[in-house]
Amino acid sequence: MSAQGLKNGAFLRHNTYRIEKVLGQGGFGITYLATDLTLDRLVAIKEFFPKDYCDRASDTSHITLGTSSSAEFVSRLKAKFLKEARNIAKFDHPGIIRIHAAFEENNTAYYVMDYIVGESLSDKVKRQGALSTDDAIRYIKVVAKALEYVHDKRINHLDIKPANIMVRESDDSPILIDFGLSKQYDSDGNQTSTTPTGISHGYAPLEQYNDGGVKEFSPQTDIYSLAATLYFLLTGITPPHATKLIDESIKFPKYFPTSLVPVINTGMESARKRRYGNIRTFVTAIDNSTNYGIIDDECTEISVVPETNHQEQQDNNHVKDSRESSSRTKPNYLRIGVIAITIISLLGIIVSMVGPKFIGNNEEISGSTSDTVESEDPEVLVVEEGKTDHLVPWVVKDFPIMTALGKCSYSGKLDSDTLPHGHGVAVWSKGDGKKYDGEWVHGNMDGQCKYTQRSGDTFVGTFKNNRYHQGRYTIISTGEYFDGTFKNGQPDKGNWYNKNGKKL
């Protein structure tokens, strides 16, 4: 519990709400988890509490002012707080937090809102690492629709960041929260209320660092923050302060989707006039990214990052979304006759060009590949899922294959359909150091293994359907490691430890 917060078990509004615990505290308010006793449900309650100007009486729940000179200022802030509640209560959008009640008590003010069971996008990335391009863009586009709705009402949010976007557990929907710094503007674009200036470094544009904040309606201000949020979701890295981007350009890791680089650069321009003029233009730019649509077809490796300083672990965040099954190309049934004739010749060419060494019964592979198909690269055999459990005792060395993580050189056992089956070692192309040494089941990485990422991070345990399943993931740069089970390739049940084995 916050030292300045209400005590657990305290009651509000004539015993209607019971405080369960503090959820968080900022510069101007404290948010609690509470039980609505009349409806028997959990709610979130925000209390107006400007911590630099107020304190709480030790024997009551009442708020006291530090000095009498601050009374007028705090009174204006409280009026703004209640106005904020009334404004949000009028919102009717699925992507915006809902307000149910507002009232004054304890010499301060409160408003009651939905309690969202889930986690913020900030916590989500801290828990599982950078998001896939599809997931990141999906979240951003939903938030953009909510923000467009807010802008249509001449309101700037002014605090868009991953921590202020909750992801509801039940349907994976993002919800925009915390309008504590928002401003209302009139039809001429002039502010109709004052608000304390707040800065979320990395997400606030340059104009928010000025005295008085944003005095004129400015969709571009929220667009900057939304673009910065997208950058964080794709990298796990908090963007640089806006003051540092005056003379420097933002740096994009090598794994960042190339087609989205100009979108982020434009959205985070230092000068407002060079940014997108409105939310719709920003979303259109994302949709029109020339390479988007094939970004997520590129084979990428797996990413996990613990709840530590992610800005120092940039190299560990760059893997986004491995496929759940091996890459496969379905044959065109109109061409099945041609494929059947050419496949044997294709494999003969592969064997002669690559020169795999066969050990065991020394049989040729000709005629054993009726379920393989042509690749766009004639030197690469496309691995498809086998249809038999029969393991032919072939062992190949430096055999080129396509896996869920891309092209690689394979040494190990094959099944009757020339798919990796049994123990084998895959080393990925371009000498990047990515390596899987373990069990395979008809072309899929499945079983005991040791996997090394290009960053040097290692995983020792079991894979299931080409993803981490259970074991230990170690970050080479820090020595920290996660030991436990994984869900969808990301840490699920277990613990993080430092290099000395102490639980984090």
N, C-alpha and C positions, 0 to 999 in steps of 0.2 A: 504494500500500500504506500502511496505517496505520503510523505511527511506532512504535506499541506492538504491532503484530500480528506473527504469524509470517511469516517470509520466504517469498516465492514459491518453490516447490520443496521446502519442508520436508516431512518425513514424520511421520506419526503412527501409533501402534499397530502397531509392528513392520513398518513400510513398507506397511501396508495402504492408507493414504490419503496422497495427495500434494496439498499446498496449491497451488492455482492463483492465487488472488487474494483480497483482502478484499472482501466484499460490503457490509459496513456495520459500524458500531460504535456501541453505546449506552453508557449509564452502567455497565452491569454485564456486558457481554459483547461479543465480536467474532464476526461471522459470516463464514465463508469459503466460497468455491467450491472444491471439491476433487474429485479423481478417486479413485473406489473401484477400486483396481488389481486386486482379486480378481474383480470383476464387470465391469470396464471400463465404468463409467458415471459420470456426474457426480452429486455429492451436495452438500448444504450441511452444513457443520459449525459448530456454535456452541461457542465457547470461553468458559468462565467467566472474566471479567476485570473486576473492579470497579476501574475506572481511578483512582478517588480514593484507593484503598488499596494498589494493587499497581503493580509495574513488572516489566520483563522483563530478565533478565541479558543483557548485550550479547554474550557469547561462547557462550551456549546459548539454548535456547528456554524455559528454566525461569522460572516466575513467582516474584518476590521480594516480600515484604511491606515496606511503607514503614516501619512501626514495629511493635515487638513487641506493643504494647498493642492493636493492631487484629487480631491473629492470631485471637483467639476469635471476634470478630465476622465476619471473613472466612470462618472455618471453618463457622460457622452458615449463612452465605449459600451456601457451596459445597454443603453438605448439602441445602439447599433447592433448589439448581439441579439436583442429581441426582434429587431427589424429583420435581421438575417433569418431568424427562425420563421417569421411570418412569410418571407419571400420563398424560402425553401418549401414551406408547407403548401404553397400554391403550385409547386411543380408537380406535373403528372407525367413522369417519364420513367420507364423501367430501368434506365441506367443511372438514376439519381436517387440518393438516399431519401427515404420518406420520413417526414416529421409528423408526429401525432399530437403533441401538446407542448405548450410553453407556459411558464409561470415564474413568479418571483417569490423567493423565500430565503431565509438566512442572510438577509441584506444583500442578496445577489440574485441571479436569474439562471433558469435552467430551460433546456428543451429536450423532449423525449423523441427518440427516433428508433427505426428498425435496428435490431441487433443482427448483424450479418454473420452467420456461421461460415467461416472460411479464413482466408488470409489475404494480406495485401500483396500486390504485385512485387513490392520490395522484398517481403518475406519469402515469397515464392521463388524469386531468383536467388536469394541468399541460400535457400534450402536446396534447390536442384540445379542451379547454374543457369547460364543463358538459355533463353527459350528458342524453339525452332522459329523459323521465319513465318510459317503459317500461323502459329499460335500468337506470336507477338503482334502481327498485323491484325489478326482477328480481335484481340483485346483493344488495340488502338482504335480500330474503326468503330467499335461499340462505344468507347469513350468519346470519340469524335462526334457521334450522333447526339450523345447527351450534351456535349459542349456546344454543339450547334443550336440545340434547343435553348440552352442558357443564353447564348449570344443573341438569339432572336428576341429575348426579353431585355436586351440592353444591359446585361450583367457580365462582368468579367470574373472568372473564378479566382485567378491570380495566385493559385497555389497547386497547380497541376504537377503531380510527381507520383512515382510508383507507390509511395507510402499512403497516398490519399486515393488509391484505387483498390477497393476490396474485391476479391474474387469469391463469389458465393459457391460454397462447396456442393450444393445440391445440383446446380446446373452449369457450373463453370462460367457464370456470367460476371463481367466486371461492373462494379457499382461505384460511381463517383461520390466521394464524401468530403466533409470538412470545407465548408464555405466561409470559414472564419475570416479570411482576408478578402472576400469577394466585395465588389463595388457595383452599385446601381448607377446607371447613367440616364440622362434625359434624352429626348428626341434629337437634341443638338449634339449629343455626345459628351456633355459635361457631367461630372460626377454629382450625384445628389446626396451622397453620404461620405463621411470621412471614415477612415479605418486605419489602424496602426499598420505601418509598413512592415511586411514580413519578407524575409529572403530565404529561399531554399537553395543553397549554393549548388550549382550545377544545373538547376532547372529554371531559375529565375533569369530572365533576360536583362540586358544592361539597363533598360529604362526603370526597372524596379529598384535599382540601386540609388536612384536619384531621390532627393528630398521630396516628400509628398507622394512618392510612388507614381502610379499611373492615373493622372488626373482626367484624361480623356478616354472615351471608349476605344478599346484597342484589341480586336480579335487576334492580331498578330502577337500580342504578349502571351496569350494562352497557347497559340500555335507553337511558339518557341518551346514552351514547356512540354507540350505534347511530343514534339520532335525529339527533345532531349530524353523523354521517357522511352520512346521507341528505341533510341540508341542504347539506353541502359538494358532494355529487355533483350536486345540482340547480342549484347556483349558482357553483361554483368558488371559493367564499369560505370561509375558515376561520371557524367560529363565534366569537363573543366569548368571553373567559374567563368561566367560571361566576361568578367574583366580581363581574363587571360586570352580570350578569343578575339580581342581587338586587333592584336598584331600577329596572332598565331591562328592557324587553321586547326580544326578538330582532327585528331588522328584516328584512323580506322584500322582495326586489326586486320590482318591478311585474310581472316576467315569471314569478314563482314560481307554481306550480299552486295556485290558491286553495283547493281542497278538501284539500290536504295541510297547510295552515297550522295548523289546530287539532291535527293529529297531531303535528307538530313541537313546538308549544307545550306540549302535554301531556307528550310524551316528555322535554322538556328543562326541566320545572318545577324550580325551585330546591329545593323540599321533596320528598323522596323519596315521601312518602305521597300526593302529588298526581300522581305519574307512573303509567304503566301498571304493574299489579302483576306481570305476567309477559310473556314474549316472545310467547306466543300472543295475548294481548289486544292487544299492540302491532301485530302483523301483521293481526289482524282489523280494527283501526281503519284500517289502510291500505286493506284490501280494501273496507271499507264507506264509504270517502270518497265522499261523495254525488256529486261530479262526476267521479270517476275512471271512465274508460271513454270519456269524450268529451274529456278533456284533450288526448290525442294526436291528436285529430281537428281541433284548431284549427291554422290555418295559422301557422307560425312561421318566422322567418328563420334563417339559418345562423350558427354560432358557431365562431370559432377564437381560441385564446389561446396565446401563446408561453410558454416556460419562464422566466417572469419573476415579479415580485411580483403574484400574482393578486388579492390583496386590494385592491390599488390600481387594479385594472382591472375593477371590478364591472360597469361599463356595457358591457364587451366580452364578458361571459360569458353574456348573457341570451338567446342564441338557441340553440335546442336541436336541432330535427330537421326539416329541410325534406323535403318529399315527393320521392320519386324520379320521380314523373310527375305530370302535371296532374291536379287534382281532376276527377272525372268521376261522373256519375249515370247508371246504366243504365236504359233505358226499361222499363216494365212492358209486356210484350208483349200483355197483355189490353187495354191502353189505347193500343196503337200507332196505331189508327185515329184516336182522339181527338187524340193528340199530332200526328199528321200534319196534321190539319185546323187545330189551334190554333197550330202553330209559326209559320206565316206571319203570322198576326195578331199573335202575340207580338213578332216581330221588327219588324213595322210600328209597334207601340206604342213599342218601344225607340228606333227611329229618330226617331219624332216627339217623344218626351220628352227624349232626350239630344241630338238634333240633330247627329249626326256629319256632318262635311263630307267628301264623297267627291271624290277627285281622280283623273283618269285617263280611263276611258271613260264615267264618269258613269252607269253602269248602276245600277239598283236592286238591293238584295240579296234581294228577295222571291223565293222559290223556290229559293234556293241553300243552304239550311241544313237539308237533310233529316237530317243526323246530329247536330244540336244538340237538346238536351232542355230541359225546363222547369226553372227554378231556384225555390227557395223564395222568393227575392227577385225579384219580377216586373221589376225594373229592371236586373237583372244577367243577362247571357248566360253560360251555363255552357259553358266551352270543353271540347270533346272532341277526341281525337286524330283528325286528318283521314285520309281514305282515298285521297287522290289527291295526286300531286306537282304538279298543275297550279296555277300561281300566277296568280290573276286580278289584274290591275293595279289593285286597289282600294287606296286609302290613306285611312285614317280618322283622325280627330282626336278625342281625349277620348272614346274608345269604352269603355264599361264591360265588363269581362270578369272571369272567375274564373281564377286561375292556381294553380300549386303553392304559392305564397306568399300566397294569399288574393285578395280583391277588389282591383282596381286600375283605373286609367284608362289606356287604351292609345292611343297614336298611332303609326301606321305601316302596314305592308302586311298584307293578309289573303290567305289562300288561298281556294279556291272553297267551303270549308266555313266561312268567316268566322272562321278561326283565325289568330292572328298567325303570319306566315310571311315571312321576309326580315328586313330591318332594322326595328326598332321600339323605342319607348320606353314603359316601364310605370312609372307613379307610383302607389304604394299609397295606400290611403284614409287618412283622418283626418289628413292633413298631417304624417305622421311623418317625411317626408324619405327614405323608402326608394325607391330608383329603380334600374331596370335599363335600360341603354341599349346595345342590341346586337342580335345575330342570334337569330332564332326559327325553329323547324322544326315546323310544324303544331301550334302551341300550346305547345310546350316551349321553354324558354330553352336554346339550344344553339348555341354558336359564339363568336366574338369579342365582347367586351362590356366595359363598365364598370359595376360594381354598387356602390351606396352603401347601407350599412346605416343604420338610424335613428340609431345612435350617431355616425355620421359616418365610421366605418371604410369603407375602400374596397377593392375588388378590381378589378384590371385584368388581363385574360387571356381564357381561354376557359371557358365553361360546358359541361357535358355532362349532358343529362337533368336539367336544373334545379338542378345543383350545381356548385360550384367544380371545375374540372378541372386547369388549369395556368395559373400566372400569379403575380401579386404581391398579397398581402393586407397592407394597412397599417393599423395601429392609430392612430387620429387623436390620441388623448390622449398617446401617448408617442413617436410617430414610428417605432416599431419595425415591422419588416415581415418577412413570410415570402415567399421566392421559390422556387418549385418546383412539384411536382405534388401533387395532392390525391387522397385515397381516401375514398369515401363522404362527400365534402364537407369533409374535414378534412385538415390538412397531412400529407403522407406523405414524399416524398423531396425534400429541398431544405435550405435553411438559414434561420435567423432572423438578422436584422441589427438593430443599433441605428439611431437616426435618422441617424447619420453614416456608415452603410454598413459598420460593423465587425461581423464575425460574432460572434454571441453564443455 
